[in-house]
Amino acid sequence: MPNHDDNPGRRRLLPLLDPTRGGRSAMTCRYRCADACAHEPPNTSDNAYFGDVVEAAVSRRGLLRGGAVAAAVVVGSGAAGTLAAVASSDADDAAGAATPPRPDHPDGPEYGRPVGFRPVGDNSLDAVVVPNGYDWSVTIAWGDPVLRGAPEFDFEDQSAAAQREQFGYNCDFVAVYPLNRRFDRALLWVNHEYTNEDLMFRGWTGAEAATVEQLRIAMAAHGGSIVEIERVGGTGEWRPAGGGRRHNRRIHTGTPFRVTGPAAGSDLLRTAADPSGTEVLGMLNNCAGGTTPWGTVLTGEENVNQYFGASTGITDPTTAARYARYGIRTTAGTDRAWERADPRFDLATEPNEPNRFGWICQIDPYDPRSTPQKLTALGRFKHEGATTALTADGRVAVYMGDDERFEYVYKFVSSGRFRGGGSDRDRRHNLTLLEDGDLYVARFTGDSPASEIDGSGRLPSDGLFDGTGEWLPLVVGGESAIDGMSVEEVLVFARLAADRVGATKMDRPEDVEPHPVTGTVFMALTNNDRRTPAQADEANPRATNRWGQVLALDEDGGDAAATSFTWSLVLVAGDPEDPSTYYAGFDKSQVSMISCPDNVAFDPSGRLWLATDGMPGSVGANDGMFVMPLEGDDAGHLRRFASVPVGAECCGPCITPDGRTALIAVQHPGEEDGASPEAPASTFPYGDQPRPSVVTVWRTSPTGGPFIGD
């Protein structure tokens, strides 16, 4: 039975994990990002840190002044906004590349609806915990059949052939795409970020001792899944569609991808297997993502460096420096040892293979025959996600974060304009929009002299920091803006180009998502335990920042194509009893504790939702999903909506466009140091071995309406 907890009391804390690992267990760090937090960050440029360059004003700019969201143009972005903005179709069921239908919501929630649930408390339960008046169920879990004829999951008898037809491992970004206007059938997209072989196989002693078949199982468990789902009765619960799997698809390391954009065919992308430099097999370490107004998936390849190594050392200094900037080993093999199963992961065999990963990928969920794309126009780095907004003149802007300490925030603006007519011809045009455009990186500055900051995290008298910034060009009008670097070099080595123009070093910029109505861009900065007191200022007021913060960015004139912006710090996360924390000016005695914000989303009522990654190690509570209203008397009143099981991260999250369902990806349950199939730290969700899963949460109470957050 689902577990519920309506106790809003302070908290029952867990033992803190190693703080040098970003709040995660050592096991998580090893498998997800090859211990990136335990190493020195690869950015050795002289560019200023965010905490060095931002001289924040102490006047409130107005993002939350008086409880009102700053006025801006309607841009139709984010999961809820995008799906609501997709062109309407009279077809009852989307097929092939047909224009996706827009669901009708005659009884949907009104914008600005207040939050009404009683928050769940911080806990250590090995379960999903939701408020009273809500329920949850597992929609799909690792190993469940996806393709027709796929076998049922058998933990004791796995195979690569079966895994290529079954739901993959650690699930992250989640999106829902309507299949009809009634919105009782839909497509579920889920990223599969990485695998943890310690928990997948009994007796695992390391990749070097693994069988080649085990390595291939792990390779097949990466990628993504498309699953047809159907609504259960008239509720907000969803399940895999009975008998309907014609759209179902598994993307994995053997799936062909077409390379698009200016770097397609570049010498930097050519290999022996692909001398044209235009076709890549698979995608790796896909973390967050986004949706487009034409109904496609955008999914970002993040920690791809861990999959590559060199059986013999790399001696060319230029090549070695490029690898180093992306954290790629040049003197040893990989911890995963995939080169034993496929030699392309050995730099000595294929020195360009790493350049073919680290991109934003576009996948059409409505056409199972379509070839996924790697979008080189958007630049190559550790992509956390990619979210869209329409500019004032109808072009498409894509916001992206490079998820590593002291890395950068990027923006792409398409050359072509979005067509919203709803015809198949319009959609075919829209599918090409992200192949050509301008790429920028952000520099954050301030408006007035900074007051003295000592790293303790004290805030100005009105409790708000803000400033200004600009988007620095990397590629504009089809030309490189970087002396000595071609367009192809700028895109393949975007980090090096951003170093050259003086972009601002940030604290692990992860999800960067525009509000679907106001256009304000919310940015999750998860944490940075390497910040020193000398680098602390109003924008980053704490040294050894283990808790993270959220920034809000407003483009000048409310136009996503603008090259300048203003910003505000709206959440300084951590224990509300800590005076260094800040919850958008709301009374901190009434808020839920949050730490390590990772992903952001919006519901049809315009409320901000946050998912966390690292709360067990930073504040001693399970990760979870939170909501924060942005207007009215309740603005800034952050509340915990859900808690995930032991050792798990809360990913996704997704609120369906009708406001009736929250989907949460429960990633790496039981991923704690020393855990194994013989001694699992979690038995979520079925009481035996832990299985990463997507769960749906819906309202069951007959009062207060059927909508999430009520």
N, C-alpha and C positions, 0 to 999 in steps of 0.2 A: 504494500500500500504506500502511496505517496506520503512523505513526511512534511508536516506543516509546523511553523513556529511563528507565533504572533508576539513573541517577547521582544520588545524593542530595547531591553536593558543594555547596559554598557557593553559587556562582552565576556566570553570565556575564551581565553587566549591559548594558543598552541605554542609549543617550543619554537623559537625562531630558528630559521635555517641559516646557512652561511651567507652573511650579508654581502660578500664580495661577488655573489653570483646573481645579483639582480632580484633577490627574493625567491629564486627557484631552488629546487633540489639539484645536487650535483649530477644526478642521473638525467634530469631534464636538460640541463646545460650541455651535457655531453652529446646527447642525441639530437637535440633541436638545432644547436648553433655551434657545435664543436668547441664549447667552452669559451665563447667570445668574450663574456664578461670577466673571465679569469685572466685574459690576455690584455696587453696594451692595445688600445684601439689603433686601427691602421691609418687613421688620419693624422699625419705628422706635419700638415701644412702650417704656415704661420697665420692662417686666418683667425680672426678673433672668435673667442667663445661668446655664446649668447650672453653669458654673465659678464663678459668684459666690455661689450660694445653698447649694450642697451642702457641708456640713461633715461629711466622712465619718469614720466610726469606723475605727480601725485593727485592730479584732478581726475575725477571719474569722467571718462569719455562718453559713457552713456549706454554701454551694452545692456546693463541691467539696471540703469538708473530708474528709480520709481517703479521697478518691477516690470518694465516694458522692454521688449526686444527692439534694438535699433532698427529703424526703417530701412528697407532695401528693396531691390527689385525682386520679382518672383522669378526663380531660376529653374524650378522643377528638377532638383537633384536629390541624391540620397535614395535609399531603397524605397521608401514609401512614395516619395515624389516621383521617382522614375517610373515605377509601375503604374502610378495613377496618370502619368503623362503619356504613356504609350498610346499610339494612335488606335482609335477604335476599329473594330472589325465586326461585320455582321455574321461572320463565320462562327458557328458554335464551338468549333474545335480547331486550334491552330495545327497546321500540318506543313511539313517541309519548311521552306523559307517564307511562308505566308506571314503577313503582318500580324503580330501578336494581338490578342484581344485585350480590351481594357475592361476590368470587372466593374459592374455597377454597384454602387454603395448608397442606396437611398436612405439607409438607416445608419450610416457610418458616424463615428464620433465627430463632434464639432471641434474646430480649431480652438485651442486654449482651454480645453477641458481640464479641470483640476484633478490632481492625484487623490485617490480615495482609500487606498489599501493601507493596512497596518503593516509596517516593515518587518521583515524577518530579522532575527538577531544573528550576531556572529556566532559561528558554531564549528564543530569538528565532526559532524555526522557524515557517514559514508552514504550520502543520498542527495538527491536534489530536494531542496527545501523551498517551498513557495508560501505565500501568505494564505491565511484562512480565506475561503471563498474562491480558491483557485485549485486546479489539479494539473497533473503532468503525466505524460506517458512517453515511452521510447518510440520514436518514429522509425529509426533505422540504426543499426549498430555495425561495428566492424565485422566483416565476414558475411553479412546478410546478402542473399542473392540480389543482383541488380539486373543482369542480362537473362533473357529467356534460356532456360535449361541449365542455369548455374546451379551447382550443388549447394546444399545446405552447409553452413559452417561447421567444421569439425576442428576444434583446437588441436587435437592430438594427431590429425592427419591432414595437414595443409599442403597445398601445392601452388606453384606459380600459375599454372593454367587455371586453377579455381579462383585464385585471388584476382586475376585479370577480369573475372566476371562477377566478383563480389564487391561489396562496399569496402573501401579502402580504410587505412588506419587513421591516425590522428586527424580528426575533422576540425576545420577552422572556419573560414568564411562561409556563410550560409545566405542564399538568396532564393526567393520564390517567384515563379513566373506563371501567370494565369494561363490556363488552357481554354477557358470559356468565360463568357460574361457573367454566368451565374457564380463563378468563382467557387465551384465545388470540386474542381479538378485543377491541378497545377503541376508545374515542374519544380523540383527541389534540386538546387545546385549546392554542392558541398566540396570545399578544398580538402585534400589529404596532405597535410604539411610534411610530416616526417614519420619515421618508424622507430620503435623502441624494441630492439630484438631481445633485450633482457627480459621483457614481459611477453614477447610473442612466442618464444620457443623454450621448451624445457631443457635444462642442462646447458644453457648458453654460456660459453666461456670466452667469447670474443670472435670477431669477424675472421681472424686468421684461421681459426679452428672450425669455422662454419662450413657446411656443405655449400656447393655452388647453387643448389636448389634453394637453400635458405636465403642466400643473397638475392636470388631472383624473386623469391616471394616478397622480400622487403621492397625490391624495386617495383614490383607490380602493385604494392599497397600505397605507393605515392600517387600523386596526381589529383584526380577529382572524380565525382560521380554526378550523373544526372538521373533522377528517379521520379517517375510519375507518382503523384500522391493524390489522395482524395479526402474530402472532408467527411468526418464521422457524424452523420445526421445533420442537425442544424447547429452543432456546437463549433467551438474553435479548435477541436482536436483534429489532427491529420494523421493518415497512415499510408503506407504504400498502396497504390491502386491495384485492386484485384483484377487480374487478367489483362491489365493495360500496361504494356512495357515497350511500345513501339518507339518511344522517345528515349528510353533508358540507354545509358551509355557509361562506359568507364574510360577515363583518360588516364594513361599511365606512362611509364618511361619508354614504352615501345610505340606510342601513338605518334604518327607523323604530324609535324607542325610546319606551316608555311611561314617563312620569314618575310615580313613586309617592311616598307619604309626605306629611308635613305641608306641604311647600312646593309640591306639585303644584297647579297652577291659580293660584299666586300671581301678583300683578301683576308681580313681579320676573322671572317666567319667560315672560310673554306677548310674542308677536311678531306682526307682520302675517301671517306665514304660519301661525302657531299662536296664534290669539287665546285659546284655552282654556288655554294654558300647560301642556299635558299630553302633547305629542308632540314629540320632538326627532329630527332626522335625524343619525345617526351618533354615534361616540365618537372621542375624539382622544387621542393621546399616552399610550396605555395601557401602563403600565410593569409593575409586579408585580401580584399578585393573590392569590387563595386559593380554596379549595373549601369547600363546605358539607356538613353531615352528610346532606343530602337530595340531594346529587349535582348541584349547580349550580356554575357558574363565578362567582367574584367577581373583577372586574378594575377597576383603578383608573386614572382619567384624571389625568395628572400635569401636565406643562408646557403646559397649554392656552393660556396667555397669548400664546404666540408666534404663534398663528393669527389674532389679531385686531388691528386698527389702526383709525385714524380718518382719513378723507379730509378732514374738517374738525375742528378742535379741539373738545374737550369743555369747556364752560364752567361747567356746574353743579358747584359745589364738592363736594357730597356724592357725586355720581356719580364725579367725578374721584378723590376720596379712596378710594372703594371699588375702582376700577380699579387705582389705584397700589398698594394693599395686596396685590393679586394680580399685580402686575408687568405689567399690560396697558397698552400704548401708548395715549395719548390725543391725540397731536399729529401722528402720521404713520401711514402705511400699514405693512404687515408686510413682513418680508424674504421671506416665502413668496409674497406677492401672490395668495393664493387669492381675495381679493375681486374679482379680474379674472374669475374663473370662477364665483363665487357671491357676490352682494352681501351676503349675511347676515354675512359676515366683516368688513364695514365697520361700525364702531360708529355712524357717522353715519346709516346706513341702519337698523340693528337694534341699538339700544343695549343690549338685554337678552340678545342672543345669547350673549355670554360667560358669563352666569349659568347657562346650560343645559349647561355643560361644567365638569369638575372634580369629578365625582361617582364613587362606586362604582357599577358596573353589574353586574346579575345576568343571566346567560344560562343557559338550560336546554339543555345539549348533547344531551339525549335526545329533544327535541322540535323538529325543524327548522322547524315551523310556529309556534313560540312567538314572542312579541314580547319582545325584551330590555327590561330595566327600568333606569331611573336611580333610585337609592335615596336620596332627599333626606333621609331620617331620619338618615343617617350623616354628614351635613355635607359642605360643599364646600371643598376645598383641593387642594394638589398631592399627590394620593394616590399613594404608592408601591405599596401593596398593602392587602389586607384578609384577615385570617386569623381563624378561628373557634375558640371553645371553648364547651362547655356549662357553665352555672352549676350550683350545687348543687341548685337547684330546677327545673332543666330548661330554663331560658331560654338564649338564644344570645348570647354576647358576641363582638364583632368588634373586633380590635386594628388600628390604622391609624397610619402615620407620614406626616407632611407633609415631603416631601423638598426642603428648602431650608435653607440655613444659618440657624441661630437660630430654627427653627420648632418645632412642638409634636408631642406624641404624644397620640392620641385613643383613646377606647374607647366603643363602643355596646353597650347591653344591651337586648335585645328585651323587649317587654311580654308577648308570648305565649310559650308553652312548646313545645319540640320534641316532636313525636310520632314515636316510633320503631316503631310497629306494623307498618309495611311495606305498608299498603294505599295504593291510589291516593288515597283520601280524606285519609289522613294526609299524603301528599306535597303535595297541593294546599294543605293548611293550612300546611305548612312553607314553601312557596313565598311565603307572605305575611308571614313572621315579621320580615323586615327592613324592613317598611313602617312600623313603629311601635315606639317605645322611647325610652330615655334616652341622651343623648349627654354625654360627659365629656371633659375634657382634663387632662393630668397636670401636677402640681407635684412636683418632686423636692427633698427636704430631707435633712438629716443628723442624726446622733445625738450627736455630741460635737464639741468645738472642733477645728478643723483645725490641723494643724501648718503651719509656714511652707512655702510652695511658691513657687519662683522661676521656674516655667515650663520648667525643664529636664527635667521628667518623672520625678523621683526618686519612688520608692514607699516606703510604710511598711515596717517591718522584716519583716512577714509577707507582704508583696507583694499585699495585697488591699484594695480600697476598697469600702465599702458604705454604705447609708443607708436612709432611709425616704421615703415620699411619699404623696400622696393624689390621688384623682380628683375634680376640681372640676366641679360640674354646670353644663352649658350649657342643656340641655333635660331636664326631669324631670317625669314624670307628665303629659305633654302641655302643660306650661307652660314659658315662658321663664324661665330663672334670671338673666337679664341685664336690669337696669332700663333702660327706654327702648328695648329691642329686642324685636320680636315673634318668635314661634317661627320664622316664615318668614325673617326677617332674620338670626336666629342661624344657621340652617342654610345659607342662601345665602352669608352672610359669616361663616363659622365662625372664620376667622382674627381678625376684629375682636372677636368675642365672647370668644375665648380671650385676646386682649390685655387685655380688660376685667377678667377674673377673676384675672389674675396667673399664667398658666401659665408653665412654665419653658422658656427658650430652649435648644434642643438643637442638636447638630452633625449636621445632615442626617439625621434619623431616617428610615430607609428601611424595610426589611422588619422587621416585628414579629410574631413567631410563637410560639405556645405549644407546649411539648413535648407530644407526644401521650399520654404516660403520667404525667409528674410535674406537668404544668400550669405549670411555670416558663416565663416568657415571655422569649424571647431577642430582643434588639433590635440591629440593625446600625446603627451610627452611622458613616457612610462617611468623613467628614473635615470639617475646617473650617480653611482656611488664614487666616481672618480673626481667629482667637482671639489675644488679646494676652497677654503675660506676666502682666499684672495680673488677667486673667480665669482664669488657670490655678489649679486646686486638685486635690484627690485624685481627683475624678470625671473631670476633664479635665486631666491633669497636664502637658500639653505645649502650649506656644504654637506658633502656625503649624502646626496639626495637619494634616499632609498624609497621614496614614496610617490614622486612624480607630480605632475600638474597638468592642467588643461588650459590652452590658449584659445582665444577667439579672434579671428582675423576678419576685418571688413575691407573689401576692395574699394578703392576710391570710386565714387559715383555709383556704387552698387553694381559695378560691371565686372564680371569675371575675367574680362580681357585686360583690365587695368594693369599698369606696371608699377603702381604704388598702392600702399594699404596702411591701415592703422590696426593695432592689435591691443588686446587686453588679456590679462591673466585673471581667469574667472574661478579657478579651483586650484588651491594648493593642498594636495591630498595628505592624508595621514590621520592620526588619532585626533579627533576634535578637541580633546582635552589639552593637546599640545598647542601653546600659543602661536607657534609658527604656521599653523594650518589656517586655511581661509576657504570658506564655502559660499562664495559669491555674495558675501555680506549677510547671509542668513544666520539666525541664532544657532550657534554650533551645539548648544545643549539639546537641540531637537533633531539633529541630522544623524544619519547612519555613517559609520566610519568607512572610508574608502581609501585604497592605496593601489598604486601601480595601474592607473587607467591605461587600457590597451586599445580597445575598439570602441567606436561611437556609432550611434544610429539614431534615427528619429521616428516617431510614430505619427499617425495622421493628426493627432492633436498638437503637434509641434514640439513635444517634449524631448529633451535630450536623454538618451540611454547610454550607459557606459558599461563595458565589460572589463574585468580586471585579470591581470597576469602577474602574480607574485605576492599576493597578500599573506600567504602563510609565512613567508620568510621576512616580510617587512613589518607586519603588525600582528601576526599570529592568529589569523582567521582564514577560513576557506575563501577562495575566490568566489566572485558572484557577479550579478547583474543589478545595476542601479538605475534610477531615473531621477532627473532633475528638471523641474519646470523652469521655463525661461521668461515667464511673464506673470503678472498678477501678484497678489500678496504672498503667494507661495514661491515666488522666484528664488531659486537657490536652495530650496528645501530638498536636499538629496536624501533618497531613501533606498534601502536595499530591497530589491524585488525577489531575488532568488539567490540561493547558495548552491554551489556544486560540490561533488563528493571529495573525499580525501585524496590529496595528491593531484587533483584535476585543475585545469584552467578553464575559465568561462570564455568561450569564443562565440563567434557569430557577431553580435546578436542580430536577430531580424524580427521586426514587427510587421505582420502582413498588412497589405494596403487597406483591408477592411477593419483593422484595429482589433481583431478578435483573437489573435494568436501571437505568442512570442515563441520564436525558435531559438534554442541555445545549443551550441556545439559543446559537448562535454569532452574536452581534449585531455589526453593522458591521465585518466583516473588511475590512482594507485602508483603513480610515478614518484616513488620515494626511495631514498638511498637504501640499498639492501633488499629491496623487494624483488621477488621472482615468482614464477608460476608455482613453485613449491611453497612459497611463503608470501602470498599476495598482500599488499598493503590496502587494497580495495577489492571488493567483489562486485562493484557496480558494472552493469545494471541487473544481472541475473543471478547473483549469489555464488558465482564460481570464479572464473578468470575475469579481470577487468577488461572491458571492451569500450573504446571510444565510441560515442553515440551522439546522435542528434535527438533532442527531446522537444516536444511541444508543450506549451503551458497555455491554459485557457481558463476563463472565468466560469465558475459553476454557480455562484450565488445568484438567487433570483432577484436580488435587489441591487441597485446601483448600475444596471446596464451590463451588457456583455463584453465590454471593451477592456483590453489590457491596460492596467494602471488605475482602473476605477476602484 
